[in-house]
Amino acid sequence: MTSETLAKTPLHALHLELGARMVPFAGYDMPVQYPLGVLKEHQHTRAAAGLFDVSHMGQIILRGPDAARALESLVPVDIVDLPPGLQRYAMFTDANGGILDDLMVTNLGDDTLFLVVNAACKEQDLAHLRQHIGDRCAIDCLFESRALLALQGPKAVDVLARLAPEVAKLTFMQFARVNLLGSDCFVSRSGYTGEDGFEISVPVEQAETLARALLAEPEVEAIGLGARDSLRLEAGLCLYGHDMSTATTPVEASLLWAISKARRADGSRAGGFPGAERIFAQQRDGVASKRVGLLPQERTPVREGAEIVDADGKVIGQVCSGGFGPTLGAPLAMGYVQASHVPVGSEVWAVVRGKRVPMKVAKTPFVEQRYYRG
């Protein structure tokens, strides 16, 4: 794709004005970094507040008295008992238990659900919803009408509370409709950095005004995709299409925690989602390989796609995400390894340009998450 054929977010002109270096991402022309640079952008988010344009993500509304039950038929998550004003992490699974996409689901009340799905998957997710539950609830696509901003970092609450004091009362994964500079916004206390912060859905027409107002605050810097990736990697968070896909189940992806108790094999509403039998069998019998955290024992960065081998040089897995962790001050990675090497502390090696780089299996998150739980 050329920059002319790539889609643009409502903040595209602002990114150029701010001196961003733009790259193609999920079909969009997106800022990978600003003049501050990835390292300083990462550190600024950890210390103060960073503003991310995530308007390429897909926003969808489901409406109707059967909306929660309908969505439950596509995800291994408790949606029926999700209280109004709360958000939950979910996954669309296929008939083999593979992950079609991961998403955030919010109960807006009044039989209305708000979904945020990944940019690269949003058209297929919309088609998936319409095909399977379009006759059970109304499905409204907000791809063109709403932008999405993420304000992340320990000072995010101070900044946003200047515009709307009530946001300070929200705790992690809580949601509220908030008036910001005259705009009707959906605000959740959540994010993709491991830090406290907010995701703000704003009408497209008001997106630039809100972004400029937030950037005018002394604590806030514009942050690009480069630091977004290093922050989420330190937080041990998956990126769809890299750390999970239709080739991996939630069990293999170490996302068993995201399968709600009510939907598990012994739960009150067990199964009823695509691939349930395979996922339950894996819970019971185990899997051949799993996603783990990896800490290279040298300064050599280990990137996605690198083979992972054991002491004898036998291939036992592959790196799915990797890079340098500025907060950690060292390289870090995640990858899939055979079950025998999953225990924390296991010694494995990545093959980088023909050289073996020693690594240890490590717990995630690599950097302690600082979500505000009240």
Secondary structure by P-SEA (a helix, b strand, c coil): ccccccccccaaaaaaaacccccccccccccccccccaaaaaaaaacbbbbbccccbbbbbbbccaaaaaaaaccccccccccccbbbbbbbbccccccccccccccccccbbbbbbbcccaaaaaaaaaacccccbbbbbccccbbbbbbcccaaaaaaaaaccccccccccccccccccccbbbbbcccccccccbbbbbcccaaaaaaaaaaacccbbbbcaaaaaaaaaaacccccccccccccccccccccccccccccccccccccccaaaaaaaaaaccccbbbbbbbccccccccccbbbbcccccccccccbbbbbcccccccbbbbbccccccccbbbbbbcccbbbbbbbccccccccccccc
